[in-house]
Amino acid sequence: MSTTTQETRNGVNVAQLVETIGAIQNDPSLATFRFRATNTWLGGGHSRTSINGFWGAGQEDASRQTPFTLEGDEPPVLLGQNNGPNAVEAVLHALASCLAVGFVYNAAAQGIEVRELEFDLEGELDLHGFLGLSEQTRPGYGHITLTYRVDADATSEQIDELCQYVQRTSPVLDIIKNPVTVTVARR
Amino acid sequence: MSTTTQETRNGVNVAQLVETIGAIQNDPSLATFRFRATNTWLGGGHSRTSINGFWGAGQEDASRQTPFTLEGDEPPVLLGQNNGPNAVEAVLHALASCLAVGFVYNAAAQGIEVRELEFDLEGELDLHGFLGLSEQTRPGYGHITLTYRVDADATSEQIDELCQYVQRTSPVLDIIKNPVTVTVARR
């Protein structure tokens, strides 16, 4: 397989991917990324998150002209007004979009053409935890079920192996499956 | 404190909140919620999540007329085209919007008026994990730092106590801080 700077597979610039890996192998400090977000409460269950700059690859990123905004709210049954998906639904989005990137980038690196990729997710949650009605019930998802459908130029075994690799290296799957330390402080 | 069906505090219908808690105490099965999402890959790092119905309070929710859509992509330095925030940035949004709901709902229940509430979040991540360059480096955030600013009709001690309670009962904080089982299967 030959790669040139023009080559893209699955919409991924494979040469840039190889260069990125090489650059980090030469200078491990380039691998440090710090992502940021600011959230402002707007009333009731409604809040808005603004996402723009981040630190990564040794510098502050300046690629985004305007911030992304994400709305969060609850549905009426949870006392909100449906101004956006709720927080645990946003977790499902984060997980799916992470696995999509991992799947497609690693497929590109392995020379596998992906034509279609789709994820269905479901998370089950018991409201006793959030409402403080039971200390035995965790507030978050007890379990997340994900199914995916892929149309790719690969054997079933290659797809399974790729999927295993993607699961081992997915940032959001790791965040969900394993403990992350969170520090909360008031300004 | 008297509550009527008309009473709202912080934009939260306090009477409905009390009713919801009472209904779940009477019938614990009402506390089971199943949230869903579907994600479709669109090319490169870009995918789109659609979020609409869910199961909760004993029935399929029908309050949303049109699905919410959330875009996910990577910035150019991570081989994407900035069609949306990336997956780990979406995790920060999910965490903040969850804490906002928890803070404001519980403040309303306690009779505390919240005027302003804002969260700043930062998550640090080492790309060695995602790129498969080190099995010692976790793919996800090593650490998330959150600071908040609140203007509310409460003492500093009341705010701290409320914040502790919110942290104990936040679904997304629980999902991030503690392990969640995720099942992945191909269709």
Interface residues (C-beta under 8 A of the other chain):
Chain A: T8 N10 G11 V12 N13 Q16 L17 T20 I21 I24 Q25 P28 L30 A31 T32 F33 R34 F35 R36 A37 T38 N39 T40 W41 G43 G44 G45 H46 S47 T49 I51 F54 G56 A57 D61 S63 R64 F68 L70 G72 D73 E74 P75 P76 V77 L78 L79 G80 N82 G84 P85 N86 A87 V88 E89 A90 V91 L92 H93 A94 L95 A96 S97 C98 A100 V101 G102 F103 V104 Y105 V114 E116 L117 E118 F119 D120 L121 E122 G123 E124 L125 D126 L127 H128 G129 F130 L131 G132 L133 R138 P139 G140 Y141 G142 H143 I144 T145 L146 T147 Y148 R149 V150 I159 D160 C163 Y165 Q167 R168 T169 S170 P171 V172 L173 D174 I175 I176 K177 N178 P179 V180 T181 V182 T183 V184 A185 R186 R187
Chain B: T8 N10 G11 V12 N13 Q16 L17 T20 I21 I24 Q25 P28 L30 A31 T32 F33 R34 F35 R36 A37 T38 N39 T40 W41 G43 G44 G45 H46 S47 T49 I51 F54 G56 A57 D61 S63 R64 F68 L70 G72 D73 E74 P75 P76 V77 L78 L79 G80 N82 G84 P85 N86 A87 V88 E89 A90 V91 L92 H93 A94 L95 A96 S97 C98 A100 V101 G102 F103 V104 Y105 V114 E116 L117 E118 F119 D120 L121 E122 G123 E124 L125 D126 L127 H128 G129 F130 L131 G132 L133 R138 P139 G140 Y141 G142 H143 I144 T145 L146 T147 Y148 R149 V150 I159 D160 C163 Y165 Q167 R168 T169 S170 P171 V172 L173 D174 I175 I176 K177 N178 P179 V180 T181 V182 T183 V184 A185 R186 R187
